[in-house]
Amino acid sequence: MSDRSSYLILGGCGFIGRHFVQYLVDNNLASKIRIADKILPALAYFNEKHETVFRNPIVEFINVNLLNKNSLEKVFQYDLSFDYVINCAGETRYGLTDAIYYEGIVNMTTTCARLAAKYKVKRFVEISSGCMASNSKIPHKESDTTDPWTSIANFKLMSEKSLTTIPDLNYTILRPAIVYGIGDKTGISKLMYHFSLELIFAAPRLVIGSIYKYLKETMKVLWNRNLMMNTVHVHDLCRVICYVCNHDESLNQVYNVVDVGCTTHGIINDFVSEIFNIQTTYVENLITMLYKIDFDSLIEDINDKHSTPWAELCQKSNITNTHLSSFLHKEDLYNKHLYLDGTKLLQLGFTYDYPKITKNLILEILEDYKSRNLFPQFN
């Protein structure tokens, strides 16, 4: 961007938010950054880089419950007006009630957007979800019919629709693919799951990869190599946020944010297999059986099955506190394609610094966690 601007980042202690703060500081793009989050930086599992960035003099943190309208208004009006408001906040936990999702996603986003319109910010950027439809043959465009396949995506779509009804709101909506990068616990290591034949269980890829190495067993994976699991590096998502803020053509538009690598289930499994030096096989003939059994009881058994080896691995590495988990929710078992068409953003002129996911980029995530004693060490 040509000059430095002021930013209010909602949910700025989260994975995307902290990287966006880092991007602004590292590139000298901001005159002032205010972060509003209910999570304290000290409790957000920051690495050393992010801790340093948050101590920068232009960065201000305000501890606030974004569901409280009165508190939120003070964040907007207190001693500073903002050029841009970036909404990285919203309920991200699985397995909650519709009422909680509505309050934590739709109501929160709508309230923030109304305040952005009231205080005449130049742009309100909403970080939505790419899980708006599943099609194995044709990538989903922004203008295509939507059929969200996760609860979170469903309520994100409601939020998108609410933005279009707010008078005088200048907004841009971003629908990212699976976001990965250092500090990721909901992208490569959470959103993308594989399925083992031995009790048909599933868990985060890096966690499960470590468990199979520990058990010295082959990963037997359901679905097939061609299941679409498109990705985008968090660095590029941060660049996109700034890019749309600086382009008038993006006003009141929706953009898929997805790299050009066309990432699949097989590509990620190959990387995990190489990293942990384990074997992987695919088994498709159990898919029909999956839908004939009691999912809830099965998942309970799965989580019981995985908790012991993961706990043993952590104990062997003297890990007493980690936010990484092998716990599985029902939505993690969905056989859905995340296949996005990113042409619209490319036509705006954006290019990706990380055009495709690589093994080394996944290793960066793993090594960062290991360096902070959040992931078991291996010989």
C-alpha positions as CSV (number, residue, x, y, z in Angstrom):
1,M,0.0,0.0,0.0
2,S,1.2,3.5,-0.8
3,D,0.9,5.0,2.7
4,R,0.5,3.7,6.2
5,S,-3.0,3.2,7.5
6,S,-4.7,2.4,10.8
7,Y,-6.2,-1.0,11.4
8,L,-8.6,-2.5,13.9
9,I,-8.2,-6.3,13.9
10,L,-11.0,-8.3,15.5
11,G,-9.8,-11.6,16.8
12,G,-6.3,-10.6,16.3
13,C,-4.8,-13.2,18.7
14,G,-6.0,-16.0,16.5
15,F,-3.9,-17.8,13.9
16,I,-4.8,-15.5,11.0
17,G,-5.0,-12.4,13.1
18,R,-1.5,-12.7,14.6
19,H,0.0,-13.4,11.2
20,F,-1.8,-10.3,9.8
21,V,-0.3,-8.2,12.6
22,Q,3.1,-9.6,11.8
23,Y,2.7,-8.9,8.1
24,L,1.7,-5.2,8.8
25,V,4.6,-4.6,11.2
26,D,7.2,-6.4,9.1
27,N,6.3,-4.5,6.0
28,N,5.8,-1.1,7.7
29,L,2.2,-0.9,6.4
30,A,0.5,0.5,9.5
31,S,0.6,3.7,11.5
32,K,-1.5,2.1,14.3
33,I,-2.8,-1.4,14.9
34,R,-5.5,-2.1,17.5
35,I,-6.2,-5.7,18.4
36,A,-9.5,-6.6,20.0
37,D,-9.8,-10.1,21.4
38,K,-11.1,-12.0,24.4
39,I,-8.0,-14.2,24.4
40,L,-5.0,-12.7,26.1
41,P,-1.7,-12.9,24.0
42,A,0.0,-14.6,27.0
43,L,-2.5,-17.4,26.7
44,A,-2.6,-17.7,22.9
45,Y,0.4,-19.9,22.4
46,F,2.4,-17.3,20.5
47,N,5.9,-18.1,19.3
48,E,8.8,-15.7,19.9
49,K,8.2,-13.9,16.6
50,H,4.6,-13.1,17.4
51,E,5.4,-12.1,21.0
52,T,7.9,-9.6,19.6
53,V,5.5,-8.2,17.0
54,F,2.8,-7.6,19.7
55,R,5.3,-5.6,21.7
56,N,5.8,-3.2,18.8
57,P,4.9,0.4,19.9
58,I,2.3,0.7,17.1
59,V,0.4,-2.4,18.3
60,E,-2.2,-2.0,21.0
61,F,-4.1,-4.9,22.5
62,I,-7.6,-4.5,24.1
63,N,-9.1,-7.4,26.0
64,V,-12.8,-7.4,25.1
65,N,-15.7,-9.8,24.6
66,L,-16.7,-9.1,21.0
67,L,-20.2,-10.3,21.8
68,N,-20.8,-7.4,24.1
69,K,-22.0,-4.5,22.0
70,N,-21.3,-1.8,24.6
71,S,-17.7,-2.9,25.0
72,L,-17.2,-3.3,21.3
73,E,-18.4,0.3,20.6
74,K,-15.7,1.6,23.0
75,V,-13.1,-0.3,20.9
76,F,-14.3,1.6,17.8
77,Q,-14.6,5.1,19.3
78,Y,-11.8,5.3,21.9
79,D,-9.3,8.0,20.9
80,L,-8.7,6.8,17.3
81,S,-10.6,6.3,14.0
82,F,-9.6,3.4,11.8
83,D,-9.1,3.1,8.0
84,Y,-9.7,-0.6,8.0
85,V,-11.5,-3.2,10.2
86,I,-10.5,-6.8,9.6
87,N,-12.8,-9.4,11.1
88,C,-10.8,-12.5,12.0
89,A,-13.1,-13.3,14.9
90,G,-16.0,-15.8,15.2
91,E,-16.8,-19.1,16.8
92,T,-14.5,-21.8,15.4
93,R,-15.1,-24.8,17.7
94,Y,-17.0,-27.8,16.4
95,G,-19.9,-29.5,17.9
96,L,-21.8,-26.5,19.3
97,T,-25.4,-25.6,19.2
98,D,-26.9,-23.4,16.4
99,A,-27.7,-20.7,19.0
100,I,-24.0,-20.5,20.0
101,Y,-22.9,-20.3,16.3
102,Y,-25.5,-17.7,15.5
103,E,-24.5,-15.5,18.4
104,G,-20.7,-16.1,18.0
105,I,-20.7,-15.7,14.2
106,V,-23.7,-13.9,12.8
107,N,-24.6,-11.5,15.6
108,M,-21.0,-10.7,16.3
109,T,-20.1,-10.0,12.7
110,T,-23.3,-8.0,12.1
111,T,-22.7,-5.8,15.2
112,C,-19.1,-5.2,14.2
113,A,-20.0,-4.3,10.6
114,R,-22.7,-1.9,11.7
115,L,-20.2,-0.1,13.9
116,A,-17.7,0.0,10.9
117,A,-20.4,1.7,8.9
118,K,-21.3,4.1,11.7
119,Y,-17.7,5.2,12.0
120,K,-17.2,5.3,8.2
121,V,-14.2,3.0,7.9
122,K,-12.8,2.7,4.4
123,R,-13.2,-1.1,4.3
124,F,-14.6,-3.9,6.5
125,V,-12.9,-7.2,5.5
126,E,-14.8,-10.3,6.5
127,I,-12.8,-13.6,6.7
128,S,-15.5,-16.1,5.8
129,S,-15.2,-19.8,4.8
130,G,-14.4,-21.6,1.6
131,C,-16.6,-24.6,2.6
132,M,-19.6,-23.2,0.6
133,A,-20.2,-26.2,-1.7
134,S,-18.7,-29.6,-2.5
135,N,-18.0,-30.7,-6.1
136,S,-15.3,-33.0,-7.3
137,K,-15.4,-32.0,-10.9
138,I,-15.9,-28.2,-11.1
139,P,-14.2,-25.7,-8.8
140,H,-16.7,-23.5,-6.9
141,K,-16.9,-19.9,-8.0
142,E,-18.0,-17.0,-5.8
143,S,-21.2,-16.6,-7.9
144,D,-22.2,-20.3,-7.8
145,T,-25.0,-21.7,-5.8
146,T,-24.0,-22.3,-2.2
147,D,-24.6,-25.4,0.0
148,P,-22.4,-25.1,3.0
149,W,-21.2,-28.4,4.4
150,T,-20.0,-27.4,7.9
151,S,-22.0,-25.7,10.6
152,I,-19.5,-22.9,10.7
153,A,-19.7,-22.3,7.0
154,N,-23.4,-22.2,7.2
155,F,-23.4,-19.4,9.7
156,K,-20.6,-17.6,7.9
157,L,-22.9,-17.5,4.9
158,M,-25.6,-16.0,7.0
159,S,-23.0,-13.3,8.1
160,E,-22.1,-12.6,4.4
161,K,-25.8,-12.0,3.6
162,S,-26.2,-9.7,6.6
163,L,-23.3,-7.5,5.4
164,T,-25.2,-6.8,2.2
165,T,-28.1,-5.3,4.1
166,I,-26.1,-2.7,6.2
167,P,-26.4,0.8,4.8
168,D,-23.1,2.6,4.0
169,L,-21.0,-0.4,4.7
170,N,-17.9,-0.7,2.5
171,Y,-17.0,-4.4,2.7
172,T,-15.1,-7.2,1.1
173,I,-15.7,-10.9,1.8
174,L,-12.8,-13.4,1.6
175,R,-13.5,-17.1,1.4
176,P,-10.2,-18.9,2.1
177,A,-9.4,-22.5,1.4
178,I,-7.7,-24.4,4.1
179,V,-5.3,-21.9,5.7
180,Y,-1.9,-23.3,6.8
181,G,1.4,-21.9,8.1
182,I,3.4,-21.6,11.3
183,G,1.1,-21.8,14.4
184,D,-1.7,-23.5,12.5
185,K,-3.8,-25.9,14.5
186,T,-7.0,-25.7,12.5
187,G,-5.7,-26.0,8.9
188,I,-3.3,-28.7,7.9
189,S,-3.3,-30.1,11.5
190,K,-7.1,-29.9,12.0
191,L,-9.4,-29.2,9.1
192,M,-7.9,-32.0,6.9
193,Y,-8.4,-35.4,8.4
194,H,-7.7,-38.9,7.3
195,F,-9.4,-42.1,8.3
196,S,-7.7,-45.3,9.6
197,L,-9.1,-48.8,8.9
198,E,-8.3,-50.2,12.3
199,L,-11.5,-48.8,14.1
200,I,-12.1,-46.4,11.3
201,F,-10.8,-43.5,13.3
202,A,-9.6,-40.0,12.3
203,A,-7.5,-37.3,13.9
204,P,-5.3,-34.3,12.9
205,R,-2.8,-35.3,10.3
206,L,0.4,-34.3,12.0
207,V,-0.8,-35.7,15.3
208,I,-1.9,-39.0,13.7
209,G,1.3,-39.2,11.6
210,S,3.3,-39.0,14.8
211,I,1.1,-41.7,16.4
212,Y,1.5,-44.1,13.5
213,K,5.3,-43.6,13.7
214,Y,5.1,-44.4,17.4
215,L,3.0,-47.5,16.8
216,K,5.0,-48.5,13.7
217,E,1.9,-49.2,11.8
218,T,0.6,-48.4,8.3
219,M,-2.0,-45.6,7.9
220,K,-5.0,-47.1,6.2
221,V,-6.9,-44.1,4.9
222,L,-10.5,-43.8,3.7
223,W,-11.7,-41.8,0.7
224,N,-9.2,-41.6,-2.1
225,R,-6.2,-39.6,-3.2
226,N,-8.4,-37.3,-5.3
227,L,-10.5,-35.8,-2.6
228,M,-10.0,-32.0,-3.1
229,M,-8.5,-30.2,-0.1
230,N,-7.5,-26.8,-1.6
231,T,-5.1,-24.7,0.5
232,V,-3.7,-21.2,0.9
233,H,-0.7,-20.1,2.9
234,V,-1.5,-17.7,5.8
235,H,1.1,-15.3,4.4
236,D,-0.7,-15.0,1.1
237,L,-4.1,-14.6,2.9
238,C,-2.6,-11.6,4.8
239,R,-1.3,-10.2,1.5
240,V,-4.8,-10.6,0.0
241,I,-6.4,-8.6,2.9
242,C,-4.1,-5.7,2.2
243,Y,-4.5,-6.1,-1.5
244,V,-8.3,-5.8,-1.5
245,C,-8.2,-2.8,0.9
246,N,-6.1,-1.0,-1.7
247,H,-8.3,-1.8,-4.7
248,D,-11.5,0.0,-5.3
249,E,-12.7,-2.8,-7.6
250,S,-12.9,-5.2,-4.7
251,L,-15.6,-3.0,-2.9
252,N,-18.6,-5.1,-1.9
253,Q,-17.2,-8.2,-3.6
254,V,-16.6,-11.8,-2.6
255,Y,-13.3,-13.6,-3.4
256,N,-12.2,-17.1,-3.1
257,V,-8.6,-17.2,-1.7
258,V,-6.9,-20.4,-2.9
259,D,-3.4,-21.1,-4.2
260,V,-2.9,-22.5,-7.7
261,G,-1.6,-25.9,-6.5
262,C,-4.9,-27.7,-6.5
263,T,-4.1,-29.5,-3.3
264,T,-5.7,-32.9,-2.7
265,H,-6.0,-35.5,0.1
266,G,-3.3,-37.6,-1.6
267,I,-0.8,-34.7,-1.8
268,I,-1.1,-34.0,1.9
269,N,-1.0,-37.7,2.9
270,D,2.2,-38.1,0.8
271,F,3.9,-35.3,2.7
272,V,2.9,-36.6,6.1
273,S,4.1,-40.1,5.1
274,E,7.4,-38.7,4.1
275,I,7.8,-36.6,7.2
276,F,7.2,-39.4,9.6
277,N,8.5,-42.2,7.4
278,I,5.3,-44.2,7.5
279,Q,3.3,-46.1,4.9
280,T,-0.1,-45.1,3.8
281,T,-2.8,-47.1,1.9
282,Y,-6.3,-46.0,0.8
283,V,-9.4,-48.0,1.5
284,E,-12.7,-46.9,-0.2
285,N,-14.9,-49.9,0.3
286,L,-15.7,-49.0,3.9
287,I,-17.3,-45.7,3.0
288,T,-20.8,-47.2,2.7
289,M,-20.4,-49.0,6.0
290,L,-19.5,-45.8,7.7
291,Y,-22.9,-44.4,7.1
292,K,-24.7,-47.5,8.4
293,I,-23.1,-47.4,11.9
294,D,-23.7,-45.2,14.9
295,F,-21.4,-42.2,14.3
296,D,-21.6,-40.8,17.7
297,S,-20.7,-44.0,19.5
298,L,-18.0,-44.6,16.9
299,I,-16.4,-41.2,17.4
300,E,-16.4,-41.7,21.2
301,D,-14.5,-44.9,20.8
302,I,-12.1,-43.3,18.3
303,N,-11.2,-40.5,20.7
304,D,-10.7,-43.1,23.5
305,K,-8.5,-45.1,21.1
306,H,-6.3,-42.1,20.2
307,S,-5.9,-40.4,23.5
308,T,-3.6,-42.9,25.1
309,P,-0.8,-43.1,22.4
310,W,-0.9,-39.3,22.1
311,A,-0.6,-38.8,25.8
312,E,2.3,-41.3,25.9
313,L,4.1,-39.4,23.1
314,C,3.7,-36.2,25.0
315,Q,4.9,-37.7,28.2
316,K,8.0,-39.1,26.6
317,S,8.9,-35.6,25.4
318,N,8.1,-34.0,28.7
319,I,5.2,-32.0,27.2
320,T,2.9,-30.9,30.0
321,N,0.9,-28.3,28.1
322,T,-0.1,-28.3,24.5
323,H,-3.1,-27.1,22.6
324,L,-2.6,-29.8,19.9
325,S,-5.0,-32.7,20.2
326,S,-6.2,-35.9,18.6
327,F,-9.8,-35.2,19.5
328,L,-12.3,-35.7,16.7
329,H,-15.7,-34.1,16.0
330,K,-18.4,-35.6,13.8
331,E,-17.9,-32.9,11.0
332,D,-14.3,-34.1,10.6
333,L,-15.5,-37.3,9.0
334,Y,-17.4,-35.6,6.1
335,N,-16.4,-36.8,2.6
336,K,-16.6,-33.4,1.1
337,H,-14.5,-31.6,-1.6
338,L,-13.0,-28.2,-0.9
339,Y,-12.4,-27.2,-4.5
340,L,-12.4,-23.5,-5.1
341,D,-12.0,-21.4,-8.3
342,G,-9.6,-18.5,-7.5
343,T,-9.8,-16.9,-11.0
344,K,-11.7,-13.8,-9.8
345,L,-8.9,-12.7,-7.4
346,L,-6.2,-13.5,-10.0
347,Q,-8.0,-11.3,-12.5
348,L,-7.8,-8.5,-10.0
349,G,-4.0,-8.8,-10.4
350,F,-3.1,-10.8,-7.3
351,T,-0.2,-13.3,-7.4
352,Y,0.7,-15.9,-4.8
353,D,4.1,-16.0,-3.0
354,Y,3.3,-19.6,-2.1
355,P,1.6,-21.0,-5.2
356,K,1.4,-24.5,-3.8
357,I,1.9,-26.4,-0.5
358,T,5.2,-28.3,-0.1
359,K,6.6,-30.7,2.4
360,N,9.0,-28.0,3.6
361,L,6.2,-25.7,4.4
362,I,4.5,-28.4,6.5
363,L,7.8,-29.1,8.2
364,E,8.0,-25.4,9.2
365,I,4.7,-25.8,11.1
366,L,6.0,-29.0,12.8
367,E,9.4,-27.6,13.7
368,D,7.9,-24.5,15.2
369,Y,5.7,-26.6,17.5
370,K,8.6,-28.9,18.4
371,S,10.9,-25.9,19.2
372,R,8.3,-24.7,21.7
373,N,7.8,-28.2,23.2
374,L,4.2,-28.4,22.0
375,F,4.8,-31.5,19.7
376,P,6.7,-34.7,20.5
377,Q,10.4,-35.1,19.5
378,F,11.4,-38.0,17.3
379,N,14.8,-39.5,16.6
